[in-house]
């Protein structure tokens, strides 16, 4: 019935293969390279700029009561990470583009012909964006530290690499950015549209907080809900001074995991059942 | 081999593919012919798992394509000319595709060479013409040296040289024992490429037969001209012979072939000024089939109107 004809190639489609494929495409695109470069630059420039401005300001207002204690290492460490909010948006947008680009350019057809098992593709993309976002964010925080250190010293501000405050910014901050990137990937999978996905992501980070602030004024218990919004919970663990909340660390991690995974899981289910 | 059973796709109330069953055999080129919007692309998308059938099933080499462990070496598919990210180059696109199945990158250069894209391998796909995009799509389909080729309108946008090349490619792949399934809305193209034809119209299979059957339905048709037409008609009259008078000296004969007609005329002493066998062309057969499809459509829309 069927012929004995065989392809000259005997490879099978594997998660590793799809991951390699995603990496080849990712690094062949200019748009992704530019976004990564912008993410690094924004982080470093905002860190250096904030620290410099704070140093200048505190040297002029030294001894004035009520001013932030710039000599505290916790305060300085948080200054170094002050670009992370923008990092969340930029790398979140990258997460959106990683999948929405497939649908806006039609390359989804090629992608899902090579791996008709669709969830394998989404898993590969999730791994890629997680590793990439983590490496880029850790790298830019380290670079920010190197640039900030002389500025901090110049103004007599304490900044220690090994100290708990900076380590918190480094690791929890990175986690917060990874959360945003996975959220972006999830929203991109849901909407299949670059502009829509990025707009929704920005709205969740920027518009939702304003809306909740208004709600808190009328409904007091909403304050508890607001703590779990992605702009708060995402970087809350990294910046205990800037984002004051009454959550335990495990509660915050639960919030981070929820925002990272829930849109992605809904997106995964839709990707499985919808036509390409 | 591709086997479809009762394959159906509905989008809302609209049935795009309606209980379609067919088998595409290996070792020959099977043409999938139908007017635009007949359901060709939707059927092909269901074969390779991009669209889910509303009902029915389709298998490739005995199993569902979505269960294949080596989809690229099993089936080579060309669906849309530009299913490639516009900012990628042909080389990076093909390398990314090859990486999924650990196909060596030397194969990428081979298919680039084969499809004549070597000189533009490093240029962005976004600037490509339709024909170039089509060539890249064919290169992608051939990448895994697959046992089954599914090509949706592969000659669209190709120059005559490219059209001839696709035809040769399809024939040689089939000659090597592969399953080749090509869609087109042009009968003339299929006539030169396909061994077997599946005709689809309005989502239904209108015909499924070897191409020779479309050319010859077994009954000869002949045009005969003679001054003594009445005498000729008497001479030819017999059971199973259909005679139609076209004008004062012309007759259309259905039934006996030209040799029989010539002999009868000779026996009756009638001079023939013309004796011409009519060849039913594929185009005629196709038009006939798709006219039915159109009739089916208008009937359908009038009943819908009546219902409202």
Interface residues (C-beta under 8 A of the other chain):
Chain A: X1 X2 X3 X5 X6 X7 X8 X9 X10 X11 X12 X13 X14 X17 X18 X20 X21 X22 X24 X25 X28 X29 X30 X31 X101 X102 X105 X106 X107 X108 X109 X110 X112 X113 X114 X115 X116 X117 X273 X275 X276
Chain B: X1 X26 X27 X45 X48 X49 X50 X51 X52 X61 X62 X65 X66 X68 X69 X70 X71 X72 X73 X74 X75 X77 X79 X80 X82 X83 X84 X85 X86 X87 X88 X89 X92 X93 X95 X96 X97 X99 X100 X101 X102 X103 X104 X107 X140 X144 X145 X146 X147 X176 X177 X178
